[in-house]
């Protein structure tokens, strides 16, 4: 495939395949029924000495790779959180790959830098962040949170850690709820803060951070000689989409001079709806904020929108200026290589631009509102069935529930819930995942895949109604 003509022929074939894939996606099981090592056993272990034909490669893709894929774009995918895409985003990714641009500084791709700047302005306005926040695209929220913690570390060490490393006398503390994403644990490891200095604050009945417990912990740490460094608030925890009080936490962070980072990785997309804007009351007291358009905004993974107030601090934390990267216009532009960990950067703003223009703000609002409406319908089904218990408030489009009957032990409820989820997943029509809330096995149903409709919700309800008696009989007989 060495000529533009050959590429054109193969490219048409791949576009046709992608279009057919979406047309027929419900014919695939959402999650493959295979065993570990099954795919590897079908693929040659040695690098081929001679070129192989595209037809042979593509045939293997269809016969060996596709059957081993979990189909995240299947409308029956209701596990974890979605990693949605859309046709405009796919097309933009094709263009990005075709140009193969390295977008580390303005000079290396001027349009990429300037489009990214504008897309961050579009998103900031769409979700209601104050004008003092400035945005940059990171790859994931995990990276963005690490960037926030590193920035806080350098602010409160007066850049001494960057310069000389840790002395052993810093005694920094980072705070989050005990429901926060595991990326926070990883970030404190990488930042050198240490897991023992990540304080997991207890939560309220709705799984939001307990404000009194946070304040007490900070006071106790100050008396013990610690330096509170950063508070990570969750706007939509992974297990239950619980939302911490941004306003109250922000006031505490301001009073004690602590960096306040808001992790809205999933639920941040809902902020485009006026009725969800209350979730960021008090956001003016935060220092940084992140959400992922690559989850619920139909933008291909990866694309994470990170906002920060102090861009000078951000750049001072990450900027290294070797002679070979200096340009004459550095002071006139945003060189985004200095705004995070990566030097090399993909042209992520292009797919964001394609999606935002193709859907329009109203189109995105309709899509998100439709998902939330479908979730309310499913929640109503769970609530009126006497064999289920809803285990967390339904904030937007996640329902957390378990199978439970009066008189059952926790062990029986756990087995029944696990069995129900397993039987649903075994059909291949849906894929659900679980968590534990207050020690209880919890089934999570996330209704946010790009093309999910009422048809899938009705089918899931019918499947659960059909399967539930089998589950109850099985666990009660044992």
C-alpha positions in Angstrom: 0.0 0.0 0.0 2.6 2.5 -1.2 0.7 4.8 -3.5 -2.2 7.3 -2.9 -4.3 5.2 -5.4 -3.9 2.0 -3.3 -4.5 4.0 -0.1 -7.7 5.4 -1.6 -9.0 2.0 -2.5 -8.3 0.5 0.9 -9.6 3.7 2.6 -12.9 3.4 0.9 -13.1 -0.2 2.1 -12.4 0.7 5.7 -15.0 3.6 5.7 -17.6 1.1 4.3 -16.6 -1.3 7.0 -17.1 1.3 9.8 -20.4 2.3 8.4 -21.6 -1.3 8.2 -20.2 -1.8 11.7 -22.5 0.8 13.1 -25.4 -0.4 11.1 -25.0 -4.0 12.4 -23.4 -3.3 15.7 -26.3 -5.0 17.7 -25.5 -8.3 16.0 -22.3 -8.4 18.0 -22.2 -9.5 21.6 -21.3 -6.4 23.6 -18.6 -8.4 25.4 -16.9 -11.4 23.8 -17.2 -14.8 25.4 -13.5 -15.8 25.3 -10.8 -17.0 27.6 -7.4 -15.2 28.3 -4.9 -16.1 25.7 -7.5 -17.1 23.0 -6.6 -14.2 20.7 -2.9 -14.5 21.1 -3.1 -18.2 20.1 -4.5 -17.2 16.7 -1.8 -14.6 15.9 1.8 -15.3 14.7 4.4 -14.9 17.3 7.1 -13.9 14.9 7.5 -10.6 13.0 6.9 -11.5 9.3 10.1 -11.3 7.2 8.2 -10.3 4.0 5.4 -7.8 3.4 1.9 -9.2 3.7 -1.1 -8.2 1.6 -3.6 -5.7 2.9 -6.4 -8.2 2.1 -4.8 -10.9 4.3 -4.2 -8.4 7.1 -7.8 -7.1 7.0 -9.2 -10.6 6.8 -7.3 -11.4 10.1 -8.7 -8.2 11.6 -12.3 -9.3 10.9 -11.8 -12.9 11.9 -9.4 -12.7 14.8 -9.6 -9.2 16.3 -13.2 -8.1 16.0 -14.5 -11.3 17.7 -12.3 -10.5 20.7 -13.4 -6.9 21.1 -15.7 -5.4 23.7 -18.0 -3.1 21.7 -18.1 0.2 23.6 -20.3 1.8 20.9 -23.0 -0.9 21.2 -26.2 0.7 22.6 -26.3 -2.2 25.1 -23.0 -1.1 26.6 -24.1 0.1 30.1 -21.0 -0.6 32.1 -18.3 1.5 33.7 -18.8 5.0 32.1 -19.2 5.3 28.3 -16.3 6.2 26.0 -18.5 7.4 23.2 -17.7 8.4 19.7 -19.8 9.8 16.8 -19.4 10.0 13.0 -18.1 13.6 13.1 -15.5 12.6 15.7 -14.4 9.5 13.7 -13.9 11.5 10.5 -11.9 14.2 12.4 -9.7 11.4 13.8 -9.1 10.1 10.3 -7.9 13.6 9.2 -5.7 13.9 12.3 -4.1 10.6 11.6 -3.7 11.5 7.9 -1.9 14.8 8.6 0.2 13.2 11.3 0.9 16.5 13.0 3.0 16.9 16.1 1.3 19.8 17.9 3.7 20.6 20.8 4.1 24.3 20.1 2.5 26.9 18.0 5.3 26.8 15.4 4.9 23.1 14.8 1.1 23.4 14.0 -0.3 26.9 14.3 -3.9 25.9 13.5 -3.8 23.2 16.1 -2.8 25.5 18.9 -5.2 28.3 18.0 -8.2 25.9 17.5 -7.5 24.3 20.9 -7.5 27.7 22.5 -10.9 28.4 21.0 -12.4 25.0 21.8 -11.5 25.5 25.4 -13.4 28.8 25.3 -16.4 27.2 23.7 -16.5 24.5 26.3 -15.9 26.9 29.2 -19.0 28.9 28.2 -21.1 25.8 27.5 -20.6 24.3 31.0 -20.7 27.7 32.9 -17.2 28.1 34.2 -16.1 31.6 35.2 -14.0 33.6 32.7 -10.9 33.4 35.0 -10.4 29.7 34.1 -8.3 28.9 31.1 -8.4 25.5 29.4 -6.0 23.1 27.8 -6.7 19.6 26.4 -5.0 16.7 28.3 -5.2 13.1 27.3 -7.2 11.9 30.3 -8.6 13.1 33.6 -6.0 11.0 35.4 -3.3 13.1 33.8 -5.2 16.3 34.5 -5.5 15.5 38.2 -1.8 14.6 38.3 -1.1 18.0 36.7 -3.2 19.7 39.4 -1.4 18.0 42.2 2.0 18.7 40.8 1.0 22.4 40.3 -0.1 22.5 44.0 3.1 20.8 45.1 5.2 23.4 43.3 3.1 26.3 44.5 3.4 25.4 48.1 7.1 24.3 47.9 7.9 27.5 46.0 9.2 25.3 43.2 11.8 23.8 45.5 10.7 20.2 44.7 11.2 20.7 41.0 14.6 22.2 41.6 16.1 20.1 44.4 13.7 17.2 45.0 12.1 16.3 48.3 14.0 17.0 51.5 11.9 14.7 53.6 10.6 17.7 55.6 7.6 18.6 53.4 4.9 16.6 55.1 2.2 17.3 52.4 -1.3 16.1 52.7 -3.9 15.6 49.9 -7.6 15.1 50.7 -10.5 13.4 48.9 -13.6 11.4 49.8 -13.3 7.6 50.2 -15.3 7.3 47.0 -12.9 9.1 44.8 -11.4 7.6 41.6 -8.2 5.5 41.9 -6.4 8.0 39.7 -6.0 10.2 42.8 -4.1 7.4 44.5 -1.9 7.0 41.5 -1.3 10.7 41.3 0.0 11.1 44.8 2.3 8.2 44.2 3.8 9.7 41.1 3.9 13.2 42.6 6.0 11.8 45.5 3.4 12.8 48.1 2.9 9.1 49.1 -0.3 7.1 49.5 -0.1 7.5 53.3 -0.5 11.2 52.8 -3.7 10.8 50.8 -6.4 11.2 53.4 -9.7 9.5 52.4 -12.5 11.6 54.1 -15.7 9.8 55.2 -18.8 10.4 53.2 -22.5 11.2 53.9 -25.4 8.9 53.2 -25.5 10.1 49.6 -21.7 9.2 49.3 -20.7 12.9 49.1 -17.7 14.1 51.1 -18.5 14.9 54.8 -17.6 18.5 55.2 -17.2 18.4 59.0 -14.9 15.4 58.7 -12.8 17.2 56.1 -12.4 20.3 58.3 -11.6 18.2 61.4 -8.9 16.3 59.5 -7.3 19.5 58.2 -7.2 21.0 61.7 -5.7 17.8 63.1 -3.1 17.7 60.4 -2.1 21.3 61.0 -1.6 20.6 64.7 0.6 17.6 63.7 2.8 19.7 61.5 1.5 18.7 58.1 1.0 21.1 55.1 -2.4 20.6 53.5 -1.7 20.7 49.8 -4.7 19.9 47.8 -8.4 18.9 48.1 -9.8 16.8 45.2 -13.6 17.2 45.0 -15.6 14.7 43.0 -18.4 15.9 40.7 -19.7 12.4 39.9 -17.9 9.6 41.6 -17.2 6.5 39.6 -19.2 4.2 41.8 -22.4 6.2 42.1 -22.0 9.7 40.5 -22.1 11.2 44.0 -21.3 15.0 44.0 -19.3 16.7 46.7 -20.3 20.2 47.7 -18.0 22.3 45.5 -19.2 25.5 47.4 -18.5 24.3 50.9 -15.2 22.6 50.0 -14.1 25.7 48.1 -14.7 27.9 51.1 -12.6 25.5 53.3 -9.8 25.4 50.7 -9.8 29.2 50.6 -9.8 29.6 54.3 -6.8 27.3 54.8 -5.0 28.2 51.6 -5.3 24.8 50.0 -5.4 24.0 46.2 -8.9 22.9 45.3 -9.2 20.6 42.2 -12.6 19.5 40.9 -12.7 16.1 39.2 -15.9 16.2 37.0 -14.5 13.7 34.6 -17.8 12.1 33.7 -20.6 14.3 35.0 -19.1 17.5 33.8 -20.9 17.1 30.4 -24.3 17.4 32.2 -23.3 21.0 33.1 -24.4 22.0 29.6 -28.0 21.6 30.9 -29.2 24.6 33.0 -30.8 22.3 35.5 -27.4 20.8 36.4 -25.5 24.0 36.7 -26.2 24.1 40.5 -23.6 21.4 40.9 -20.8 24.0 40.4 -22.1 26.6 42.8 -19.0 28.0 44.4 -16.7 27.0 41.5 -15.1 30.5 41.7 -13.2 29.3 44.7 -11.7 26.3 42.9 -8.2 26.4 41.4 -8.6 23.7 38.7 -11.4 21.7 37.0 -11.5 18.8 34.6 -14.1 16.9 32.6 -13.9 14.4 29.7 -15.7 15.2 26.4 -14.5 11.7 25.5 -17.0 10.1 27.9 -20.5 11.6 27.4 -20.0 14.3 24.7 -19.5 11.9 21.7 -15.9 12.8 21.2 -13.5 9.9 20.6 -11.1 8.9 23.4 -8.9 10.6 24.3 -9.9 14.2 25.0 -9.9 15.7 28.5 -10.7 19.4 29.1 -8.5 20.8 32.0 -9.1 24.3 33.3 -6.9 26.2 35.7 -6.9 29.8 37.0 -3.2 30.4 37.3 -1.7 29.6 33.9 1.6 31.2 34.9 2.0 28.7 37.7 1.0 25.8 35.4 3.7 26.8 32.9 6.3 27.4 35.5 5.7 23.9 36.9 6.1 22.2 33.5 8.1 24.4 31.3 11.6 23.4 30.2 13.2 25.4 27.5 16.0 23.8 25.6 17.5 25.8 22.9 16.1 23.6 20.1 12.5 24.4 21.2 12.9 28.2 21.4 11.1 30.3 18.8 10.8 34.0 18.1 7.0 34.1 18.9 7.0 32.2 22.2 5.7 35.2 24.1 2.8 35.7 21.7 1.3 32.3 21.7 0.3 29.3 23.8 2.9 26.6 23.6 0.9 23.8 25.1 3.8 21.5 25.7 4.4 23.7 28.7 0.8 23.2 30.0 1.2 19.6 31.1 3.3 16.5 31.2 3.6 15.6 27.5 6.0 17.2 25.1 4.5 15.6 22.0 0.8 16.3 21.5 -1.9 15.1 19.2 -4.3 17.4 17.4 -7.2 16.6 19.7 -9.0 19.9 19.2 -10.0 18.9 15.7 -12.4 16.2 16.7 -13.8 18.4 19.4 -14.5 21.1 16.8 -16.1 18.7 14.4 -18.4 17.3 17.2 -19.4 20.6 18.7 -20.3 22.1 15.3 -22.0 19.0 14.0 -24.3 18.6 17.0 -24.5 22.2 18.1 -25.1 23.0 21.7 -28.8 22.4 21.4 -28.2 19.0 19.8 -25.9 18.0 22.6 -28.4 19.1 25.2 -31.1 17.0 23.5 -28.9 14.0 23.5 -27.9 14.3 27.1 -31.5 15.1 28.2 -32.7 12.0 26.3 -30.3 9.8 28.2 -31.4 11.2 31.5 -35.0 10.7 30.6 -34.3 7.0 29.7 -32.6 6.6 33.0 -35.6 7.9 34.9 -37.7 5.3 33.1 -35.3 2.6 34.2 -35.1 3.9 37.7 -38.9 3.9 37.9 -39.0 0.2 37.0 -36.4 -0.7 39.6 -38.2 1.4 42.3 -41.6 -0.2 41.8 -40.3 -3.8 41.7 -40.3 -5.1 45.3 -37.3 -7.3 44.7 -34.9 -4.5 44.1 -33.2 -1.8 46.3 -31.8 1.4 44.9 -28.5 2.0 46.8 -27.6 5.6 45.8 -29.4 8.8 44.6 -29.8 8.9 40.8 -28.1 12.2 39.9 -28.2 11.9 36.2 -27.9 8.7 34.1 -26.5 6.0 36.5 -28.8 3.7 38.5 -27.2 1.7 41.4 -29.3 -1.1 42.7 -29.2 -4.7 44.0 -31.5 -7.7 44.2 -33.0 -7.8 47.8 -35.9 -9.5 49.5 -37.1 -9.0 53.1 -35.5 -11.6 55.3 -32.4 -12.2 53.1 -28.9 -11.9 54.5 -26.4 -9.6 52.9 -24.6 -12.7 51.6 -27.7 -13.9 49.7 -28.3 -10.4 48.4 -24.8 -10.2 47.1 -25.0 -13.6 45.4 -28.4 -12.8 43.8 -27.1 -9.4 42.5 -24.0 -10.9 41.1 -25.9 -13.8 39.5 -28.4 -11.4 37.9 -25.7 -9.3 36.4 -23.8 -12.3 35.1 -27.0 -13.8 33.4 -27.7 -10.4 31.8 -24.2 -10.1 30.5 -24.1 -13.7 29.2 -26.9 -12.9 26.7 -24.4 -10.6 24.9 -27.2 -8.0 24.4 -26.0 -5.9 27.3 -22.9 -5.3 29.4 -23.3 -4.2 33.0 -20.6 -3.7 35.7 -20.7 -3.6 39.5 -19.2 -1.8 42.4 -19.7 -1.9 46.2 -21.6 0.7 48.1 -21.6 0.5 51.9 -20.2 -3.0 51.5 -23.1 -4.1 49.4 -22.7 -5.7 45.9 -24.1 -3.1 43.6 -25.2 -3.4 39.9 -24.5 -0.2 37.9 -26.6 0.6 34.8 -25.2 3.6 32.9 -27.5 4.9 30.2 -25.3 7.2 28.2 -24.1 5.4 25.0 -24.4 7.7 22.0 -27.1 5.7 20.2 -29.0 4.2 23.1 -32.8 4.5 22.7 -36.0 3.5 24.5 -35.8 0.2 22.6 -32.7 -0.9 24.5 -34.2 0.1 27.8 -37.4 -1.8 27.2 -35.3 -4.8 26.2 -33.2 -4.6 29.3 -36.3 -4.3 31.5 -37.8 -7.3 29.8 -34.6 -9.4 30.2 -34.4 -8.5 33.9 -38.0 -9.4 34.5 -37.5 -12.7 32.7 -34.3 -13.5 34.5 -35.1 -12.4 38.0 -37.3 -15.4 39.0 -34.6 -17.8 38.0 -32.1 -15.9 40.1 -34.3 -15.8 43.2 -35.1 -19.5 42.9 -31.4 -20.4 42.5 -30.1 -18.4 45.5 -33.0 -19.5 47.7 -32.6 -23.2 46.8 -29.0 -23.0 47.8 
